[in-house]
Amino acid sequence: MFCNFADRKVAEEANELPPFVYQYFKPMIDRQLLTTTIEELLSSTDAFLVDLKVTTDNVITVEIDSPTGIDLDDCVELTRKIEERFDRDKEDYELEVGSAGLTSPLRVRGQYEKYLGQEIDVLTRDGRKLHGRLAELSPAEGPEIEGFTMMVTKKVKEEGKKKPVMVEEAVELPISLTKQVTYHLNFK
C-alpha cells in the first residue's frame, strides 16, 4: 500500500487521518474528555458518575447513580446528551447508559453517602466477611473515599453472665483493605 507523506502531514495538521486508516484502525474515544463531559452533564442533577468503561472497539458503558435513584428516563436523557456531544458518524461508538444496581459494589463517595445508616456487607482483602451498618465516612477533599466506620454487632460473653449479649462495636476500615463493599439486601 502506498502512502503519500505530504498528504499524511496535511492530514495530521488538519487533525484527520487518511481514509484508509479507518478501515484498519478505529480511533478510540478520549476517555478523559468523555468523563469530563458526563460529569458536566450530570452537574445540574443529583446524579453522579459511578463507572465509565471504554473498550478498544469503542463500546462505552456508563454507570450512574443518585441519592434518589435512577430511572429509565434519566438514562435515556443522558444517552441523548452524550450523543449530541459525540457524533456517532465521526466517532463510531456503541453507548450503554445504566444505573448502578443494588447488588453492585460501592465504588464512589456518592454511593457511600447514599447508604449511610444502611446495612452493608464487606469483604476484606484478607478474606474476612463483615456485616454491619455504615456509620461514618472518613473526611476527604475530593470524590474519592479513604475509609469508613461501620457498626458491627457481635456476641460477647460478659463476666458474671451465663449467656452472651449482643454488643455493637465500631470498626474502622480504610478502603485499601477492602476488596468489595455492597449494600445488604434484607428480604425480611
Residue pairs with C-beta under 8 A, 6 or more apart in sequence:
1 20
3 18
7 18
8 18
11 17
11 18
17 27
26 57
26 58
26 92
27 91
28 54
28 56
28 58
29 54
29 58
29 60
29 86
29 91
29 93
31 52
31 54
34 52
34 54
34 60
34 82
34 86
35 49
35 52
37 82
37 85
37 86
38 49
38 52
38 62
38 78
38 82
39 49
41 78
41 81
41 82
42 48
42 49
42 64
42 78
45 66
45 74
46 66
46 67
46 68
47 64
47 65
47 66
47 70
47 74
47 78
48 64
48 65
48 66
48 108
48 110
48 143
49 62
49 63
49 64
49 108
50 63
50 64
50 65
50 100
50 104
50 107
50 108
50 110
50 111
51 61
51 62
51 63
51 100
51 107
52 60
52 61
52 62
52 63
53 59
53 60
53 61
54 60
58 91
58 92
58 93
58 94
59 93
59 94
59 96
60 93
60 94
60 95
60 96
61 96
61 98
62 78
62 82
62 95
62 96
62 97
62 98
63 98
63 99
63 100
63 104
64 70
64 74
64 75
64 78
64 97
64 98
64 99
64 100
65 99
65 100
65 108
65 110
65 111
65 114
66 74
66 110
66 114
67 110
67 113
67 114
69 99
70 99
70 100
71 99
74 99
75 97
75 98
75 99
76 97
78 97
79 95
79 97
82 95
82 97
83 95
86 93
100 107
100 111
102 183
102 185
103 182
103 183
103 185
104 182
105 180
105 181
105 182
106 112
106 115
106 120
106 181
106 182
106 183
108 143
108 144
108 145
109 137
109 140
109 143
109 144
109 145
110 143
112 134
112 137
112 145
112 148
112 181
113 137
115 134
115 183
116 134
116 135
116 136
116 137
117 133
117 134
117 135
118 133
118 134
118 183
118 184
119 131
119 132
119 133
119 134
119 183
119 184
119 186
120 131
120 132
120 133
120 134
120 150
120 181
120 182
120 183
120 184
121 129
121 130
121 131
121 181
121 182
121 183
121 184
122 129
122 130
122 131
122 132
122 150
122 173
122 178
122 180
122 181
123 129
123 178
123 179
123 180
123 181
124 130
124 173
124 177
124 178
124 179
125 176
125 177
125 178
125 179
126 177
130 150
130 152
130 171
130 173
131 152
131 184
132 150
132 151
132 152
132 153
132 171
133 150
133 151
134 148
134 150
135 148
135 149
135 150
135 151
135 170
136 148
136 149
137 145
137 147
137 148
137 149
138 145
138 146
138 147
138 148
138 149
138 174
140 146
145 175
146 174
146 175
147 172
147 173
147 174
147 175
148 172
148 173
148 175
149 170
149 171
149 172
149 173
150 170
150 171
150 173
151 168
151 169
151 170
151 171
152 168
152 169
152 170
152 171
153 166
153 167
153 168
153 169
154 166
154 167
154 168
154 169
155 164
155 165
155 166
155 167
156 164
156 165
156 166
156 167
157 164
158 164
158 165
